[in-house]
Amino acid sequence: MHERRAQKLGRTIPGMSPRTQRNLKQSLAVTQRISSRLAGRLALELFLTPPRRKLDAVDIPIVALARRDSVEVHGHRVATYEWGDTGPLVVMLHGWGSHAARFGSFVGPLCAAGYRVIGADAPGHGESAGRQSNLPEFRDTLSAVIAKHGPVESLIAHSLGAGACLMLLAQSPPAGLRSLVTFGVPRDIDYVLDSFAEMIGLGPRANAAFRVAFSERFGLKPSDFSATELARRVAANTMVVHDRGDEIAPYEHGEELHANLPHAILHTTNGLGHSGPLRDTETIAAAVDFLRRHRAAEPGGQT
């Protein structure tokens, strides 16, 4: 259906066992024979429902040290976690089916560099309320955290969370924001929708109905949620981190994002996959150094 999609997301839905996925595909195969429209609507409900990921053991001590608070996003209580007492504010946002603690390895280095750090669990994730979520809610989570705790100097985000940062900075950039670090951003929602449709076995008619249901829900076409298009309107200094072996968002997506951002550098990793860079000490050090170098720099001032 769409060009330049030779590589798709991994064939297993994150957070779902292979057996459950097989049963789901079988059920949707029957539903599609009855009604493509119904299958498309069911697919959308599945697409918007994230798995709840448990904390990794390494992150439990970091979370225990956080000051807990919350903000409200579309009627949902969203959990926040704060470390550090003073200094410029860095807000971190996780990806789909994850939680704020995925950035636990950043907390120590950022606080040591003099930053105050806040992470949030998006609606439907971690300890936040809600069953479903979406890209605009991720964006609005950022806005709510910044409104309560800002001003913010830097953002660090992974995957869908990074897409939400691009959306926020393209539409209504926070005052005083100087820098952004992104990890593993998919090119656009079109790519993600096609990949999800393949994973759950949607045929062409049901996939088309899936896209119609998406557009009806959000009042926008999937193509309106394009990271590479949003990037053109982002003025902040940006470090794009992408792994050559990313199994979720192919490396070329990071290259395209970098090419479309006005003031960006590309930091390439190897053999770490989609989430591995979040634990990589060299990458974390490079990201913290990038933020420090742009504390007093104007957008576009990096070398």
Helices and strands as residue ranges (DSSP letters): H 18-34, H 36-47, G 57-59, H 60-64, E 67-73, E 76-83, E 89-93, G 100-103, H 104-112, E 116-120, H 135-149, E 154-158, H 160-171, E 179-183, H 189-199, H 204-218, G 222-224, H 227-231, E 237-243, H 251-260, E 264-269, G 276-279, H 281-293
